[in-house]
Amino acid sequence: MPGFFFTPREIQAAGLVKEGKTTKEIAELLVSTTDVIDFHRKNLRKKLDLKKSQQPAVKRLVWIYCYIKPLDF
C-alpha cells in the first residue's frame, strides 16, 4: 500500500470498521453524520481498489490501521 495517502479521518474510520462498528456507531463516535462516514468508507474502498461487497476490504482496513500509525485527536 505504499504511496497511498489516507486522511486522519479515514484512518480513524478504518480502525472503527476493524472493531466491527456500524456506520451509525462510527458517526456517533466521531461526532459526524452517516453521510460523511459513508463518504470516508467509499474513499477507502476506492483507494484500496475494492468493490463494495468484497470481504477482503476488512482485512485491508485492518492492514491500514495496524501499519499506519493512527493519529490522536
PQR file with spaces between the fields and no chain letter, atoms N, CA, C, O and H, PARSE charges and radii, in Angstrom:
ATOM       1  N    MET     1       0.788   -1.194    0.000 -0.4000 1.5000
ATOM       2  CA   MET     1       0.000    0.000    0.000 -0.0000 2.0000
ATOM       3  C    MET     1       0.844    1.279    0.000  0.5500 1.7000
ATOM       4  O    MET     1       0.286    2.367    0.141 -0.5500 1.4000
ATOM       5  N    PRO     2       2.159    1.185   -0.153 -0.5600 1.5000
ATOM       6  CA   PRO     2       2.953    2.405   -0.146  0.2800 2.0000
ATOM       7  C    PRO     2       2.470    3.371   -1.225  0.5500 1.7000
ATOM       8  O    PRO     2       2.027    2.954   -2.295 -0.5500 1.4000
ATOM       9  N    GLY     3       2.563    4.650   -0.932 -0.4000 1.5000
ATOM      10  CA   GLY     3       2.153    5.644   -1.892 -0.0000 2.0000
ATOM      11  C    GLY     3       0.723    6.116   -1.726  0.5500 1.7000
ATOM      12  O    GLY     3       0.339    7.127   -2.314 -0.5500 1.4000
ATOM      13  H    GLY     3       2.923    4.989   -0.062  0.4000 1.0000
ATOM      14  N    PHE     4      -0.069    5.414   -0.946 -0.4000 1.5000
ATOM      15  CA   PHE     4      -1.438    5.838   -0.705 -0.0000 2.0000
ATOM      16  C    PHE     4      -1.451    6.894    0.385  0.5500 1.7000
ATOM      17  O    PHE     4      -0.669    6.834    1.334 -0.5500 1.4000
ATOM      18  H    PHE     4       0.243    4.592   -0.469  0.4000 1.0000
ATOM      19  N    PHE     5      -2.328    7.844    0.243 -0.4000 1.5000
ATOM      20  CA   PHE     5      -2.494    8.845    1.272 -0.0000 2.0000
ATOM      21  C    PHE     5      -3.868    8.657    1.894  0.5500 1.7000
ATOM      22  O    PHE     5      -4.886    8.771    1.211 -0.5500 1.4000
ATOM      23  H    PHE     5      -2.963    7.893   -0.528  0.4000 1.0000
ATOM      24  N    PHE     6      -3.897    8.373    3.170 -0.4000 1.5000
ATOM      25  CA   PHE     6      -5.150    8.220    3.898 -0.0000 2.0000
ATOM      26  C    PHE     6      -5.277    9.399    4.856  0.5500 1.7000
ATOM      27  O    PHE     6      -4.332    9.742    5.567 -0.5500 1.4000
ATOM      28  H    PHE     6      -3.071    8.280    3.725  0.4000 1.0000
ATOM      29  N    THR     7      -6.449   10.009    4.863 -0.4000 1.5000
ATOM      30  CA   THR     7      -6.663   11.135    5.766 -0.0000 2.0000
ATOM      31  C    THR     7      -6.759   10.623    7.197  0.5500 1.7000
ATOM      32  O    THR     7      -7.041    9.444    7.415 -0.5500 1.4000
ATOM      33  H    THR     7      -7.216    9.731    4.285  0.4000 1.0000
ATOM      34  N    PRO     8      -6.530   11.491    8.167 -0.5600 1.5000
ATOM      35  CA   PRO     8      -6.671   11.065    9.560  0.2800 2.0000
ATOM      36  C    PRO     8      -8.066   10.486    9.846  0.5500 1.7000
ATOM      37  O    PRO     8      -8.193    9.512   10.588 -0.5500 1.4000
ATOM      38  N    ARG     9      -9.099   11.080    9.261 -0.4000 1.5000
ATOM      39  CA   ARG     9     -10.465   10.582    9.479 -0.0000 2.0000
ATOM      40  C    ARG     9     -10.666    9.214    8.845  0.5500 1.7000
ATOM      41  O    ARG     9     -11.363    8.368    9.406 -0.5500 1.4000
ATOM      42  H    ARG     9      -8.995   11.871    8.658  0.4000 1.0000
ATOM      43  N    GLU    10     -10.060    8.988    7.675 -0.4000 1.5000
ATOM      44  CA   GLU    10     -10.154    7.669    7.045 -0.0000 2.0000
ATOM      45  C    GLU    10      -9.490    6.622    7.925  0.5500 1.7000
ATOM      46  O    GLU    10      -9.998    5.511    8.074 -0.5500 1.4000
ATOM      47  H    GLU    10      -9.494    9.676    7.220  0.4000 1.0000
ATOM      48  N    ILE    11      -8.362    6.978    8.501 -0.4000 1.5000
ATOM      49  CA   ILE    11      -7.660    6.036    9.382 -0.0000 2.0000
ATOM      50  C    ILE    11      -8.493    5.760   10.626  0.5500 1.7000
ATOM      51  O    ILE    11      -8.597    4.614   11.065 -0.5500 1.4000
ATOM      52  H    ILE    11      -7.949    7.881    8.380  0.4000 1.0000
ATOM      53  N    GLN    12      -9.088    6.807   11.197 -0.4000 1.5000
ATOM      54  CA   GLN    12      -9.955    6.612   12.360 -0.0000 2.0000
ATOM      55  C    GLN    12     -11.142    5.723   11.998  0.5500 1.7000
ATOM      56  O    GLN    12     -11.476    4.798   12.738 -0.5500 1.4000
ATOM      57  H    GLN    12      -9.004    7.737   10.840  0.4000 1.0000
ATOM      58  N    ALA    13     -11.775    6.002   10.867 -0.4000 1.5000
ATOM      59  CA   ALA    13     -12.920    5.198   10.432 -0.0000 2.0000
ATOM      60  C    ALA    13     -12.497    3.756   10.188  0.5500 1.7000
ATOM      61  O    ALA    13     -13.224    2.829   10.544 -0.5500 1.4000
ATOM      62  H    ALA    13     -11.503    6.754   10.266  0.4000 1.0000
ATOM      63  N    ALA    14     -11.329    3.559    9.584 -0.4000 1.5000
ATOM      64  CA   ALA    14     -10.835    2.200    9.325 -0.0000 2.0000
ATOM      65  C    ALA    14     -10.667    1.429   10.631  0.5500 1.7000
ATOM      66  O    ALA    14     -11.006    0.248   10.713 -0.5500 1.4000
ATOM      67  H    ALA    14     -10.738    4.312    9.294  0.4000 1.0000
ATOM      68  N    GLY    15     -10.144    2.105   11.649 -0.4000 1.5000
ATOM      69  CA   GLY    15      -9.979    1.442   12.947 -0.0000 2.0000
ATOM      70  C    GLY    15     -11.305    1.031   13.544  0.5500 1.7000
ATOM      71  O    GLY    15     -11.413   -0.039   14.143 -0.5500 1.4000
ATOM      72  H    GLY    15      -9.869    3.064   11.583  0.4000 1.0000
ATOM      73  N    LEU    16     -12.311    1.866   13.389 -0.4000 1.5000
ATOM      74  CA   LEU    16     -13.631    1.544   13.942 -0.0000 2.0000
ATOM      75  C    LEU    16     -14.335    0.468   13.125  0.5500 1.7000
ATOM      76  O    LEU    16     -15.073   -0.347   13.679 -0.5500 1.4000
ATOM      77  H    LEU    16     -12.223    2.735   12.903  0.4000 1.0000
ATOM      78  N    VAL    17     -14.111    0.459   11.807 -0.4000 1.5000
ATOM      79  CA   VAL    17     -14.637   -0.631   10.973 -0.0000 2.0000
ATOM      80  C    VAL    17     -14.000   -1.939   11.417  0.5500 1.7000
ATOM      81  O    VAL    17     -14.666   -2.969   11.528 -0.5500 1.4000
ATOM      82  H    VAL    17     -13.511    1.121   11.357  0.4000 1.0000
ATOM      83  N    LYS    18     -12.695   -1.875   11.671 -0.4000 1.5000
ATOM      84  CA   LYS    18     -11.958   -3.066   12.128 -0.0000 2.0000
ATOM      85  C    LYS    18     -12.570   -3.632   13.409  0.5500 1.7000
ATOM      86  O    LYS    18     -12.603   -4.845   13.615 -0.5500 1.4000
ATOM      87  H    LYS    18     -12.154   -1.039   11.581  0.4000 1.0000
ATOM      88  N    GLU    19     -13.053   -2.728   14.266 -0.4000 1.5000
ATOM      89  CA   GLU    19     -13.670   -3.151   15.524 -0.0000 2.0000
ATOM      90  C    GLU    19     -15.101   -3.651   15.331  0.5500 1.7000
ATOM      91  O    GLU    19     -15.740   -4.102   16.282 -0.5500 1.4000
ATOM      92  H    GLU    19     -13.025   -1.742   14.099  0.4000 1.0000
ATOM      93  N    GLY    20     -15.600   -3.570   14.100 -0.4000 1.5000
ATOM      94  CA   GLY    20     -16.946   -4.074   13.825 -0.0000 2.0000
ATOM      95  C    GLY    20     -18.054   -3.046   14.029  0.5500 1.7000
ATOM      96  O    GLY    20     -19.231   -3.402   14.087 -0.5500 1.4000
ATOM      97  H    GLY    20     -15.081   -3.204   13.328  0.4000 1.0000
ATOM      98  N    LYS    21     -17.686   -1.789   14.135 -0.4000 1.5000
ATOM      99  CA   LYS    21     -18.691   -0.732   14.343 -0.0000 2.0000
ATOM     100  C    LYS    21     -19.489   -0.493   13.057  0.5500 1.7000
ATOM     101  O    LYS    21     -18.964   -0.623   11.951 -0.5500 1.4000
ATOM     102  H    LYS    21     -16.730   -1.499   14.088  0.4000 1.0000
ATOM     103  N    THR    22     -20.749   -0.147   13.223 -0.4000 1.5000
ATOM     104  CA   THR    22     -21.591    0.204   12.089 -0.0000 2.0000
ATOM     105  C    THR    22     -21.327    1.654   11.689  0.5500 1.7000
ATOM     106  O    THR    22     -20.704    2.415   12.429 -0.5500 1.4000
ATOM     107  H    THR    22     -21.176   -0.042   14.121  0.4000 1.0000
ATOM     108  N    THR    23     -21.810    2.015   10.516 -0.4000 1.5000
ATOM     109  CA   THR    23     -21.662    3.400   10.059 -0.0000 2.0000
ATOM     110  C    THR    23     -22.275    4.361   11.064  0.5500 1.7000
ATOM     111  O    THR    23     -21.690    5.402   11.365 -0.5500 1.4000
ATOM     112  H    THR    23     -22.317    1.397    9.915  0.4000 1.0000
ATOM     113  N    LYS    24     -23.450    4.021   11.584 -0.4000 1.5000
ATOM     114  CA   LYS    24     -24.113    4.889   12.559 -0.0000 2.0000
ATOM     115  C    LYS    24     -23.274    5.030   13.831  0.5500 1.7000
ATOM     116  O    LYS    24     -23.127    6.133   14.359 -0.5500 1.4000
ATOM     117  H    LYS    24     -23.925    3.176   11.339  0.4000 1.0000
ATOM     118  N    GLU    25     -22.725    3.922   14.319 -0.4000 1.5000
ATOM     119  CA   GLU    25     -21.896    3.971   15.525 -0.0000 2.0000
ATOM     120  C    GLU    25     -20.636    4.797   15.295  0.5500 1.7000
ATOM     121  O    GLU    25     -20.221    5.566   16.162 -0.5500 1.4000
ATOM     122  H    GLU    25     -22.844    3.027   13.890  0.4000 1.0000
ATOM     123  N    ILE    26     -20.027    4.632   14.115 -0.4000 1.5000
ATOM     124  CA   ILE    26     -18.823    5.400   13.793 -0.0000 2.0000
ATOM     125  C    ILE    26     -19.155    6.888   13.759  0.5500 1.7000
ATOM     126  O    ILE    26     -18.406    7.709   14.288 -0.5500 1.4000
ATOM     127  H    ILE    26     -20.363    4.008   13.411  0.4000 1.0000
ATOM     128  N    ALA    27     -20.277    7.230   13.137 -0.4000 1.5000
ATOM     129  CA   ALA    27     -20.692    8.639   13.061 -0.0000 2.0000
ATOM     130  C    ALA    27     -20.869    9.221   14.459  0.5500 1.7000
ATOM     131  O    ALA    27     -20.446   10.347   14.722 -0.5500 1.4000
ATOM     132  H    ALA    27     -20.885    6.562   12.707  0.4000 1.0000
ATOM     133  N    GLU    28     -21.480    8.473   15.339 -0.4000 1.5000
ATOM     134  CA   GLU    28     -21.680    8.954   16.710 -0.0000 2.0000
ATOM     135  C    GLU    28     -20.351    9.131   17.435  0.5500 1.7000
ATOM     136  O    GLU    28     -20.146   10.127   18.128 -0.5500 1.4000
ATOM     137  H    GLU    28     -21.823    7.558   15.125  0.4000 1.0000
ATOM     138  N    LEU    29     -19.451    8.165   17.277 -0.4000 1.5000
ATOM     139  CA   LEU    29     -18.157    8.231   17.956 -0.0000 2.0000
ATOM     140  C    LEU    29     -17.286    9.376   17.432  0.5500 1.7000
ATOM     141  O    LEU    29     -16.543    9.997   18.194 -0.5500 1.4000
ATOM     142  H    LEU    29     -19.618    7.356   16.714  0.4000 1.0000
ATOM     143  N    LEU    30     -17.380    9.648   16.146 -0.4000 1.5000
ATOM     144  CA   LEU    30     -16.560   10.705   15.550 -0.0000 2.0000
ATOM     145  C    LEU    30     -17.303   12.036   15.454  0.5500 1.7000
ATOM     146  O    LEU    30     -16.818   12.987   14.841 -0.5500 1.4000
ATOM     147  H    LEU    30     -17.984    9.144   15.527  0.4000 1.0000
ATOM     148  N    VAL    31     -18.472   12.090   16.061 -0.4000 1.5000
ATOM     149  CA   VAL    31     -19.305   13.290   16.053 -0.0000 2.0000
ATOM     150  C    VAL    31     -19.450   13.801   14.613  0.5500 1.7000
ATOM     151  O    VAL    31     -19.050   14.914   14.274 -0.5500 1.4000
ATOM     152  H    VAL    31     -18.866   11.318   16.559  0.4000 1.0000
ATOM     153  N    SER    32     -20.032   12.945   13.801 -0.4000 1.5000
ATOM     154  CA   SER    32     -20.204   13.228   12.393 -0.0000 2.0000
ATOM     155  C    SER    32     -21.560   12.715   11.947  0.5500 1.7000
ATOM     156  O    SER    32     -22.389   12.341   12.777 -0.5500 1.4000
ATOM     157  H    SER    32     -20.357   12.040   14.077  0.4000 1.0000
ATOM     158  N    THR    33     -21.790   12.694   10.650 -0.4000 1.5000
ATOM     159  CA   THR    33     -23.042   12.157   10.119 -0.0000 2.0000
ATOM     160  C    THR    33     -22.758   10.847    9.391  0.5500 1.7000
ATOM     161  O    THR    33     -21.619   10.562    9.020 -0.5500 1.4000
ATOM     162  H    THR    33     -21.117   12.998    9.976  0.4000 1.0000
ATOM     163  N    THR    34     -23.805   10.060    9.194 -0.4000 1.5000
ATOM     164  CA   THR    34     -23.629    8.806    8.467 -0.0000 2.0000
ATOM     165  C    THR    34     -23.227    9.070    7.019  0.5500 1.7000
ATOM     166  O    THR    34     -22.497    8.274    6.429 -0.5500 1.4000
ATOM     167  H    THR    34     -24.730   10.292    9.495  0.4000 1.0000
ATOM     168  N    ASP    35     -23.691   10.169    6.443 -0.4000 1.5000
ATOM     169  CA   ASP    35     -23.298   10.505    5.065 -0.0000 2.0000
ATOM     170  C    ASP    35     -21.791   10.751    4.965  0.5500 1.7000
ATOM     171  O    ASP    35     -21.147   10.320    4.008 -0.5500 1.4000
ATOM     172  H    ASP    35     -24.284   10.815    6.923  0.4000 1.0000
ATOM     173  N    VAL    36     -21.241   11.442    5.951 -0.4000 1.5000
ATOM     174  CA   VAL    36     -19.799   11.715    5.954 -0.0000 2.0000
ATOM     175  C    VAL    36     -19.021   10.415    6.132  0.5500 1.7000
ATOM     176  O    VAL    36     -18.011   10.201    5.461 -0.5500 1.4000
ATOM     177  H    VAL    36     -21.764   11.792    6.728  0.4000 1.0000
ATOM     178  N    ILE    37     -19.479    9.556    7.021 -0.4000 1.5000
ATOM     179  CA   ILE    37     -18.787    8.282    7.241 -0.0000 2.0000
ATOM     180  C    ILE    37     -18.877    7.409    5.999  0.5500 1.7000
ATOM     181  O    ILE    37     -17.900    6.755    5.636 -0.5500 1.4000
ATOM     182  H    ILE    37     -20.300    9.731    7.565  0.4000 1.0000
ATOM     183  N    ASP    38     -20.028    7.386    5.344 -0.4000 1.5000
ATOM     184  CA   ASP    38     -20.151    6.651    4.077 -0.0000 2.0000
ATOM     185  C    ASP    38     -19.162    7.183    3.048  0.5500 1.7000
ATOM     186  O    ASP    38     -18.576    6.413    2.287 -0.5500 1.4000
ATOM     187  H    ASP    38     -20.822    7.918    5.639  0.4000 1.0000
ATOM     188  N    PHE    39     -18.977    8.500    3.025 -0.4000 1.5000
ATOM     189  CA   PHE    39     -18.019    9.126    2.119 -0.0000 2.0000
ATOM     190  C    PHE    39     -16.599    8.619    2.412  0.5500 1.7000
ATOM     191  O    PHE    39     -15.862    8.273    1.489 -0.5500 1.4000
ATOM     192  H    PHE    39     -19.453    9.126    3.643  0.4000 1.0000
ATOM     193  N    HIS    40     -16.216    8.574    3.698 -0.4000 1.5000
ATOM     194  CA   HIS    40     -14.882    8.081    4.070 -0.0000 2.0000
ATOM     195  C    HIS    40     -14.723    6.615    3.691  0.5500 1.7000
ATOM     196  O    HIS    40     -13.680    6.211    3.177 -0.5500 1.4000
ATOM     197  H    HIS    40     -16.814    8.855    4.448  0.4000 1.0000
ATOM     198  N    ARG    41     -15.757    5.820    3.945 -0.4000 1.5000
ATOM     199  CA   ARG    41     -15.693    4.391    3.609 -0.0000 2.0000
ATOM     200  C    ARG    41     -15.561    4.207    2.100  0.5500 1.7000
ATOM     201  O    ARG    41     -14.813    3.345    1.638 -0.5500 1.4000
ATOM     202  H    ARG    41     -16.605    6.148    4.362  0.4000 1.0000
ATOM     203  N    LYS    42     -16.291    5.022    1.333 -0.4000 1.5000
ATOM     204  CA   LYS    42     -16.212    4.961   -0.128 -0.0000 2.0000
ATOM     205  C    LYS    42     -14.806    5.315   -0.597  0.5500 1.7000
ATOM     206  O    LYS    42     -14.259    4.652   -1.478 -0.5500 1.4000
ATOM     207  H    LYS    42     -16.898    5.722    1.708  0.4000 1.0000
ATOM     208  N    ASN    43     -14.220    6.357   -0.011 -0.4000 1.5000
ATOM     209  CA   ASN    43     -12.857    6.748   -0.379 -0.0000 2.0000
ATOM     210  C    ASN    43     -11.850    5.655   -0.048  0.5500 1.7000
ATOM     211  O    ASN    43     -10.932    5.397   -0.826 -0.5500 1.4000
ATOM     212  H    ASN    43     -14.665    6.895    0.705  0.4000 1.0000
ATOM     213  N    LEU    44     -12.018    5.018    1.095 -0.4000 1.5000
ATOM     214  CA   LEU    44     -11.127    3.915    1.465 -0.0000 2.0000
ATOM     215  C    LEU    44     -11.221    2.780    0.456  0.5500 1.7000
ATOM     216  O    LEU    44     -10.205    2.243    0.014 -0.5500 1.4000
ATOM     217  H    LEU    44     -12.764    5.228    1.728  0.4000 1.0000
ATOM     218  N    ARG    45     -12.454    2.416    0.093 -0.4000 1.5000
ATOM     219  CA   ARG    45     -12.635    1.339   -0.894 -0.0000 2.0000
ATOM     220  C    ARG    45     -12.004    1.724   -2.231  0.5500 1.7000
ATOM     221  O    ARG    45     -11.361    0.897   -2.877 -0.5500 1.4000
ATOM     222  H    ARG    45     -13.280    2.852    0.452  0.4000 1.0000
ATOM     223  N    LYS    46     -12.187    2.978   -2.642 -0.4000 1.5000
ATOM     224  CA   LYS    46     -11.628    3.440   -3.913 -0.0000 2.0000
ATOM     225  C    LYS    46     -10.100    3.399   -3.878  0.5500 1.7000
ATOM     226  O    LYS    46      -9.469    2.910   -4.815 -0.5500 1.4000
ATOM     227  H    LYS    46     -12.709    3.650   -2.117  0.4000 1.0000
ATOM     228  N    LYS    47      -9.509    3.907   -2.806 -0.4000 1.5000
ATOM     229  CA   LYS    47      -8.056    3.918   -2.687 -0.0000 2.0000
ATOM     230  C    LYS    47      -7.485    2.504   -2.629  0.5500 1.7000
ATOM     231  O    LYS    47      -6.363    2.263   -3.076 -0.5500 1.4000
ATOM     232  H    LYS    47     -10.021    4.304   -2.044  0.4000 1.0000
ATOM     233  N    LEU    48      -8.251    1.580   -2.082 -0.4000 1.5000
ATOM     234  CA   LEU    48      -7.803    0.191   -1.970 -0.0000 2.0000
ATOM     235  C    LEU    48      -8.265   -0.660   -3.143  0.5500 1.7000
ATOM     236  O    LEU    48      -8.020   -1.866   -3.177 -0.5500 1.4000
ATOM     237  H    LEU    48      -9.162    1.776   -1.719  0.4000 1.0000
ATOM     238  N    ASP    49      -8.939   -0.025   -4.110 -0.4000 1.5000
ATOM     239  CA   ASP    49      -9.435   -0.690   -5.306 -0.0000 2.0000
ATOM     240  C    ASP    49     -10.340   -1.883   -4.968  0.5500 1.7000
ATOM     241  O    ASP    49     -10.139   -2.992   -5.463 -0.5500 1.4000
ATOM     242  H    ASP    49      -9.138    0.955   -4.082  0.4000 1.0000
ATOM     243  N    LEU    50     -11.328   -1.632   -4.123 -0.4000 1.5000
ATOM     244  CA   LEU    50     -12.243   -2.679   -3.685 -0.0000 2.0000
ATOM     245  C    LEU    50     -13.663   -2.382   -4.136  0.5500 1.7000
ATOM     246  O    LEU    50     -14.075   -1.226   -4.232 -0.5500 1.4000
ATOM     247  H    LEU    50     -11.491   -0.731   -3.721  0.4000 1.0000
ATOM     248  N    LYS    51     -14.401   -3.447   -4.410 -0.4000 1.5000
ATOM     249  CA   LYS    51     -15.829   -3.323   -4.670 -0.0000 2.0000
ATOM     250  C    LYS    51     -16.542   -3.335   -3.324  0.5500 1.7000
ATOM     251  O    LYS    51     -16.018   -3.859   -2.341 -0.5500 1.4000
ATOM     252  H    LYS    51     -14.066   -4.387   -4.333  0.4000 1.0000
ATOM     253  N    LYS    52     -17.740   -2.756   -3.284 -0.4000 1.5000
ATOM     254  CA   LYS    52     -18.466   -2.624   -2.024 -0.0000 2.0000
ATOM     255  C    LYS    52     -18.684   -3.967   -1.325  0.5500 1.7000
ATOM     256  O    LYS    52     -18.639   -4.042   -0.097 -0.5500 1.4000
ATOM     257  H    LYS    52     -18.165   -2.330   -4.083  0.4000 1.0000
ATOM     258  N    SER    53     -18.917   -5.014   -2.092 -0.4000 1.5000
ATOM     259  CA   SER    53     -19.280   -6.289   -1.478 -0.0000 2.0000
ATOM     260  C    SER    53     -18.085   -7.184   -1.149  0.5500 1.7000
ATOM     261  O    SER    53     -18.268   -8.286   -0.633 -0.5500 1.4000
ATOM     262  H    SER    53     -18.954   -4.954   -3.090  0.4000 1.0000
ATOM     263  N    GLN    54     -16.884   -6.735   -1.435 -0.4000 1.5000
ATOM     264  CA   GLN    54     -15.726   -7.601   -1.210 -0.0000 2.0000
ATOM     265  C    GLN    54     -15.379   -7.716    0.268  0.5500 1.7000
ATOM     266  O    GLN    54     -15.164   -6.707    0.940 -0.5500 1.4000
ATOM     267  H    GLN    54     -16.735   -5.839   -1.855  0.4000 1.0000
ATOM     268  N    GLN    55     -15.326   -8.931    0.769 -0.4000 1.5000
ATOM     269  CA   GLN    55     -14.968   -9.187    2.155 -0.0000 2.0000
ATOM     270  C    GLN    55     -13.523   -8.832    2.483  0.5500 1.7000
ATOM     271  O    GLN    55     -13.252   -8.402    3.604 -0.5500 1.4000
ATOM     272  H    GLN    55     -15.501   -9.751    0.224  0.4000 1.0000
ATOM     273  N    PRO    56     -12.580   -8.995    1.549 -0.5600 1.5000
ATOM     274  CA   PRO    56     -11.201   -8.644    1.884  0.2800 2.0000
ATOM     275  C    PRO    56     -11.026   -7.182    2.289  0.5500 1.7000
ATOM     276  O    PRO    56      -9.969   -6.796    2.789 -0.5500 1.4000
ATOM     277  N    ALA    57     -12.044   -6.383    2.077 -0.4000 1.5000
ATOM     278  CA   ALA    57     -11.956   -4.973    2.470 -0.0000 2.0000
ATOM     279  C    ALA    57     -11.612   -4.856    3.948  0.5500 1.7000
ATOM     280  O    ALA    57     -10.790   -4.023    4.331 -0.5500 1.4000
ATOM     281  H    ALA    57     -12.903   -6.696    1.672  0.4000 1.0000
ATOM     282  N    VAL    58     -12.226   -5.672    4.767 -0.4000 1.5000
ATOM     283  CA   VAL    58     -11.966   -5.612    6.205 -0.0000 2.0000
ATOM     284  C    VAL    58     -10.503   -5.926    6.483  0.5500 1.7000
ATOM     285  O    VAL    58      -9.872   -5.265    7.308 -0.5500 1.4000
ATOM     286  H    VAL    58     -12.894   -6.349    4.456  0.4000 1.0000
ATOM     287  N    LYS    59      -9.960   -6.928    5.802 -0.4000 1.5000
ATOM     288  CA   LYS    59      -8.551   -7.276    6.014 -0.0000 2.0000
ATOM     289  C    LYS    59      -7.640   -6.134    5.597  0.5500 1.7000
ATOM     290  O    LYS    59      -6.641   -5.862    6.262 -0.5500 1.4000
ATOM     291  H    LYS    59     -10.472   -7.465    5.132  0.4000 1.0000
ATOM     292  N    ARG    60      -7.974   -5.471    4.511 -0.4000 1.5000
ATOM     293  CA   ARG    60      -7.143   -4.347    4.080 -0.0000 2.0000
ATOM     294  C    ARG    60      -7.277   -3.165    5.039  0.5500 1.7000
ATOM     295  O    ARG    60      -6.308   -2.449    5.291 -0.5500 1.4000
ATOM     296  H    ARG    60      -8.786   -5.692    3.970  0.4000 1.0000
ATOM     297  N    LEU    61      -8.471   -2.968    5.565 -0.4000 1.5000
ATOM     298  CA   LEU    61      -8.655   -1.894    6.537 -0.0000 2.0000
ATOM     299  C    LEU    61      -7.871   -2.188    7.807  0.5500 1.7000
ATOM     300  O    LEU    61      -7.312   -1.279    8.422 -0.5500 1.4000
ATOM     301  H    LEU    61      -9.258   -3.549    5.361  0.4000 1.0000
ATOM     302  N    VAL    62      -7.829   -3.448    8.198 -0.4000 1.5000
ATOM     303  CA   VAL    62      -7.028   -3.844    9.360 -0.0000 2.0000
ATOM     304  C    VAL    62      -5.560   -3.547    9.075  0.5500 1.7000
ATOM     305  O    VAL    62      -4.842   -3.065    9.951 -0.5500 1.4000
ATOM     306  H    VAL    62      -8.283   -4.187    7.699  0.4000 1.0000
ATOM     307  N    TRP    63      -5.114   -3.832    7.860 -0.4000 1.5000
ATOM     308  CA   TRP    63      -3.730   -3.557    7.487 -0.0000 2.0000
ATOM     309  C    TRP    63      -3.440   -2.077    7.648  0.5500 1.7000
ATOM     310  O    TRP    63      -2.427   -1.700    8.237 -0.5500 1.4000
ATOM     311  H    TRP    63      -5.697   -4.223    7.148  0.4000 1.0000
ATOM     312  N    ILE    64      -4.326   -1.235    7.128 -0.4000 1.5000
ATOM     313  CA   ILE    64      -4.132    0.216    7.241 -0.0000 2.0000
ATOM     314  C    ILE    64      -4.004    0.606    8.700  0.5500 1.7000
ATOM     315  O    ILE    64      -3.076    1.315    9.088 -0.5500 1.4000
ATOM     316  H    ILE    64      -5.150   -1.542    6.649  0.4000 1.0000
ATOM     317  N    TYR    65      -4.944    0.136    9.500 -0.4000 1.5000
ATOM     318  CA   TYR    65      -4.983    0.555   10.902 -0.0000 2.0000
ATOM     319  C    TYR    65      -3.766    0.060   11.674  0.5500 1.7000
ATOM     320  O    TYR    65      -3.256    0.755   12.552 -0.5500 1.4000
ATOM     321  H    TYR    65      -5.698   -0.440    9.185  0.4000 1.0000
ATOM     322  N    CYS    66      -3.304   -1.139   11.344 -0.4000 1.5000
ATOM     323  CA   CYS    66      -2.183   -1.719   12.088 -0.0000 2.0000
ATOM     324  C    CYS    66      -0.830   -1.158   11.665  0.5500 1.7000
ATOM     325  O    CYS    66       0.079   -1.057   12.489 -0.5500 1.4000
ATOM     326  H    CYS    66      -3.718   -1.704   10.630  0.4000 1.0000
ATOM     327  N    TYR    67      -0.685   -0.794   10.400 -0.4000 1.5000
ATOM     328  CA   TYR    67       0.627   -0.403    9.900 -0.0000 2.0000
ATOM     329  C    TYR    67       0.795    1.084    9.638  0.5500 1.7000
ATOM     330  O    TYR    67       1.906    1.557    9.399 -0.5500 1.4000
ATOM     331  H    TYR    67      -1.423   -0.876    9.731  0.4000 1.0000
ATOM     332  N    ILE    68      -0.293    1.809    9.682 -0.4000 1.5000
ATOM     333  CA   ILE    68      -0.199    3.255    9.570 -0.0000 2.0000
ATOM     334  C    ILE    68      -0.589    3.804   10.938  0.5500 1.7000
ATOM     335  O    ILE    68      -1.710    3.597   11.404 -0.5500 1.4000
ATOM     336  H    ILE    68      -1.196    1.424    9.876  0.4000 1.0000
ATOM     337  N    LYS    69       0.326    4.490   11.560 -0.4000 1.5000
ATOM     338  CA   LYS    69       0.074    4.952   12.919 -0.0000 2.0000
ATOM     339  C    LYS    69      -1.142    5.877   12.946  0.5500 1.7000
ATOM     340  O    LYS    69      -1.140    6.932   12.312 -0.5500 1.4000
ATOM     341  H    LYS    69       1.236    4.658   11.181  0.4000 1.0000
ATOM     342  N    PRO    70      -2.176    5.477   13.681 -0.5600 1.5000
ATOM     343  CA   PRO    70      -3.348    6.353   13.828  0.2800 2.0000
ATOM     344  C    PRO    70      -2.977    7.642   14.559  0.5500 1.7000
ATOM     345  O    PRO    70      -2.136    7.648   15.458 -0.5500 1.4000
ATOM     346  N    LEU    71      -3.607    8.699   14.164 -0.4000 1.5000
ATOM     347  CA   LEU    71      -3.362    9.977   14.804 -0.0000 2.0000
ATOM     348  C    LEU    71      -4.397   10.192   15.900  0.5500 1.7000
ATOM     349  O    LEU    71      -5.581    9.909   15.721 -0.5500 1.4000
ATOM     350  H    LEU    71      -4.291    8.694   13.434  0.4000 1.0000
ATOM     351  N    ASP    72      -3.936   10.690   17.021 -0.4000 1.5000
ATOM     352  CA   ASP    72      -4.860   11.024   18.115 -0.0000 2.0000
ATOM     353  C    ASP    72      -5.343   12.443   17.943  0.5500 1.7000
ATOM     354  O    ASP    72      -4.565   13.357   17.671 -0.5500 1.4000
ATOM     355  H    ASP    72      -2.974   10.919   17.167  0.4000 1.0000
ATOM     356  N    PHE    73      -6.639   12.610   18.105 -0.4000 1.5000
ATOM     357  CA   PHE    73      -7.226   13.944   18.000 -0.0000 2.0000
ATOM     358  C    PHE    73      -7.970   14.264   19.266  0.5500 1.7000
ATOM     359  O    PHE    73      -8.543   15.347   19.388 -0.5500 1.4000
ATOM     360  H    PHE    73      -7.271   11.868   18.325  0.4000 1.0000
